[in-house]
Amino acid sequence: MNAPLSTAALMSGQDFRESLRRSRPTVYVDGRKVDSVADERALQPGINAIALTYDHALKAQSNSY
């Protein structure tokens, strides 16, 4: 059976956004190079959805103890 991950191994939604800022991936939107994926308005729906997933997983992990 799989052992639960410790909460130290999980990122929050804000941690996810900060990791995008630190890694600075090269991304283009409509032919324009994006300076910050985490802050690009066109990418916000997807970034927010992923961040909520991280927050949900972190909350579920902390409630399981």
C-alpha positions as CSV (number, residue, x, y, z in Angstrom):
1,M,0.0,0.0,0.0
2,N,1.2,3.5,-0.7
3,A,2.4,5.6,2.2
4,P,1.1,9.2,2.2
5,L,3.5,11.9,1.3
6,S,4.6,14.2,4.0
7,T,3.3,17.8,3.7
8,A,6.9,19.0,3.3
9,A,6.9,17.3,-0.1
10,L,3.9,19.2,-1.4
11,M,3.8,22.8,-2.8
12,S,1.1,25.3,-2.2
13,G,-0.5,27.2,-5.1
14,Q,1.7,30.2,-4.3
15,D,4.8,28.0,-4.2
16,F,3.8,26.8,-7.7
17,R,3.6,30.3,-9.0
18,E,6.9,31.2,-7.4
19,S,8.5,28.1,-8.9
20,L,7.4,29.4,-12.4
21,R,8.9,32.8,-11.7
22,R,12.2,31.1,-10.6
23,S,12.5,28.7,-13.5
24,R,11.6,31.4,-16.1
25,P,10.5,29.0,-18.9
26,T,10.6,30.3,-22.5
27,V,7.0,30.7,-23.6
28,Y,5.3,32.5,-26.5
29,V,1.7,33.6,-26.6
30,D,0.4,34.8,-30.0
31,G,4.0,35.2,-31.2
32,R,5.0,37.3,-28.3
33,K,7.6,36.2,-25.8
34,V,6.2,36.1,-22.2
35,D,8.3,37.7,-19.5
36,S,6.7,35.8,-16.6
37,V,4.5,32.8,-17.1
38,A,3.1,33.2,-13.6
39,D,2.0,36.8,-14.3
40,E,0.9,36.6,-17.9
41,R,-2.8,37.5,-18.1
42,A,-3.5,35.1,-21.0
43,L,-2.2,32.1,-19.0
44,Q,-3.9,33.0,-15.7
45,P,-6.9,30.6,-16.1
46,G,-4.5,27.6,-16.5
47,I,-2.1,28.8,-13.8
48,N,-4.9,29.4,-11.4
49,A,-6.4,25.9,-12.0
50,I,-3.1,24.2,-11.4
51,A,-2.4,26.3,-8.3
52,L,-5.9,25.4,-6.9
53,T,-5.0,21.7,-7.5
54,Y,-1.8,22.1,-5.4
55,D,-3.8,23.9,-2.7
56,H,-6.4,21.2,-2.7
57,A,-3.8,18.4,-2.4
58,L,-2.0,20.2,0.4
59,K,-5.3,20.7,2.3
60,A,-6.3,17.1,1.8
61,Q,-2.9,15.9,3.0
62,S,-3.1,18.0,6.1
63,N,-6.6,16.9,6.9
64,S,-5.6,13.2,6.7
65,Y,-3.6,13.3,9.9
